[in-house]
Amino acid sequence: MLERLGARYEHPTWAGPRVDTVSELVLTILSQNTADINSFRAFTALRARYATWADVLSAPTDQLEEVLRPGGLAPTKSRRIQAVLAEVHDATNGSWDLSFLGTWPLDEARSWLTELPGIGRKTAAIVLLFGFGRPALPVDTHVHRVALRLGLIPPRTDVERAHDLLEAALRPEEMYPFHVELIRHGRDTCRAPRPICGVCPMTDVCPYFELARRGKAPMAPIPRGDPSGAGPPRYHDELIHGWAPPERRA
């Protein structure tokens, strides 16, 4: 499956951290339960208003809430971000240096992250995988849906259990391409609620397609235009948050 999806999505490889680790934490908080374009607006507004993370931490919470309002759920996220920043500040003696997450044993680094307020397994995995290239697999809605349809995890497996099962099935070097390729495939072809099975390279090994072929599950017709069903390649940050960080945009 990785070979077939890699052929379609250009065999993505980790190319180093995209932003500093604290930014990665803040980005993932802003992206929770929010459309990509809205999290982009909130993060750029945050960067424009505050020069440092210390400024964000010390800002009046109601002021920060107003800054983040374009991203949605601002009352919750403003408090969550400040709570996380307070923990990071204390843990690093104000240096904001989280490089230890790249050297600690993986389970310890994951545990430290998930003990932060509002940081779950997926957010921790994003920080570890995208920030340090560590073998942690973020399971978002696309990865979860595609893995279920392909039969990579048992039916009705929840997201938390999916992290354990998929990480156990993959070699460390496969975590990044698997994550990126399943997100691309989930957005371009294996869509919710109806996948475009007619352009999928996996139908001969896909339990969902067998159901769809027999009329027992929905699928969408092949769209006009690009016959492959795959959209143009996008910068790998966009696969998670829908946009590239401001300093990387042309």
N, C-alpha and C positions, 0 to 999 in steps of 0.2 A: 504493500500500500504506500509506503514512504517513497519507493522508487517511482511509482506511477504519479503520485501527487507531486513529487519533486520535479518530474519531467514537465509537468504543467506549470508549476509555480517557481521554476528556476532554482531549485535546490538552495533555499535560503540558509545562510550561515551567520552565526553571531559575529558582529564586527566591532565589539567593544561597547562600553556604556554609552548611552545616548545623552544622559544628563547626570548631574550629581545625585547621590543616593537619597538625600533629603527631598530633592525635587521629585524623584521617582515615587517616594512615599506620598507626597502631596498630590501628585498627578493621579495616582490610583484612587485616593480618597475622592478627589473631584470627579473622577469618572464613574463612581459607583452610582448605579441607577439613574444615569444621566446620558442624554444623547451626546455623541462625540463633539458636535459643533458647540454645544453648551459648555462642556468641560474645557474646550479650547478657549472660549471667551472668558471663563472664570480664571483660568491660569494666567492668561495674558494680562487680565485686569489686576491680578495679584502681583505679578512681576512689575507692572507699571506703577503700582501704588506704593510698594514696599521695597526698599533697597536690599535688605538682608532678612534672613530667617529670624533673627533676634527682633527685628522690627515687627514681623508678623506676630511673633509670640507676645510682644508687649502691647500690641494694638488693642484698643477697646473692642470687645467682642462684637458689639452692635455695629461698629464701623467696619470690621472685617466681614460681617454678615452682609452689609450693603455692597461691599466690593465683590463678593462672591455671588450675589443674587442672580446674575445672568446664567450661572451654571445650574440653578435649581437646588432645592433642599439646603439653602444657605444657612438656616438656623442650626441644622444638625452638623453640616460640614465645617462651619466656622469653628464651632466648639471642638469638634473632633480633631481638626488640624492643630489647633492650639494645644490640645491635650497631648497629641503625639509630639509636637515640637517641644513641649515641656519635658517629656520623657527623654527625648534625644538630647536636649540641652544638658540635662542632669547626667546622662550616661556618658557624655563626651566632654564633660567639664567646659561646655560652651564652645568647643571647637567645631561642632557639627560634622565631625569626621566619623563616618560609619564604615570605614574600610575594614574593620575587624570582621564584618559579616562575610567578607571574601576569604577569610582564613580560618575562622572557627569551623569545627565539624558541622556538617550540613544540618543535622537535627538541632544542634544548639542554636545556630543562626536562625533557623525557622522558628524555633520556640521563642527566641527573643523578640522577633518581629510580631508573632501572633499574640504576644502578651501586651502589645501596645493597644491603646483604646481604638476599637473599631477596625483593627487590622486582622483579616482572616487569612485562610490558607491561600486563596488565589492572590491576594495582594502581596503576601510574603513571597510567593513563588515568582511574581512579576519582578519584585526587587532583586531577588537572588539570580534569576535567569537573565534579565535584561541589564542589570547593573553589574553583575560579576561573571556571567556566563556559567553559573553553577547549575548542576543537573536537577532543577526543580521545575515542575510542569504546572503552569497556570491553567486551570480548567474553567474557561468562561462558557457562556451559553452556546457559542458556536462549537467549541471543542466537545462539550458535553453532548449536544444534539448529534453531531456527526459520528462520534464514537458509539453512541447508542444505535444509530441507524446502521452502522457498519458491523454491529455485533462485537465491537471490541470490548465492551463491558456488558454485563447482564442487563436485561430489561429492568426498568425502574430503579437502577442504581442512582443514588443521589450524588450531588456534586462533590460532597466531602469524600465519600467512598471512591468516587471516580479518580480523585487525585492519587490515592494509594494504589489502585489497580493499574492505572496507566503508567505511573512512575515505575512500578515493579516490572512492567512488561517492556519498557524501553531501556536501551543502553544510554549511558550519560550523553554521548555525542548525538543521540537522536532526539533529545528533549526539545531543543530549539527548533529544528526543522519541522518536527511533528506539530508543535504548537502553532507555528506560523502557517504551515500548509493546511491544517484543519480549519483555522480561522479563514484563510483565503477561500477554501472550498465551501465553508459554511455560508460565506457572504455571496460567493459567485454562483454556486451550483446547488449545494445541498441546503437550500434555504428553508426557513420556516415561513408558513406552515407547509408549503408544497415545494419539494425539491425538483430541479430540472433534470430528471434522471436520464433523459435522452442524450445529454452531452457529458455524462459522468463516465470516467474511465474505470469505475469500480463496480459496475453493475453485475459482473459475473461472480463477484464475491460478496455482494451486499444483500443481507436478509431483507432489508426494507424494500429494495427493488423487486424482489420476488413477490412480496405482498402487493406492491403497486402493480406489477404486471398482471396479477390475478384480480385486480380491481378491489383489493382489500385495504389499500392505503392510497392517499392522494398524491398526485405528482402533477407538475406544471408542464405545459407544452414547451417545445424548444422556441426561444424568442427569436424574432427577426434580428438581423444584424450579425453580430459576432457568433459564428456557428459553434465555437468551442464552449460557450457559456461562461468563459472566464473573462473577467474585466482586465483592464491594463494593470500591470504591476504597480504597486504603491510602496513608498518608503516604509520600512518595516515598523516604524513607530505607529503608523496609521492603522496597522493591523490590530493594535490594542486600543488606542485612544482616538483614532480617526484623524490624526493630524501629527505633523512634525513639530518638535519644540521650536519656539520663536527664533532661537539663535541658529537653527539649522535650516530655516526657510529662506529661500532666495528672495 
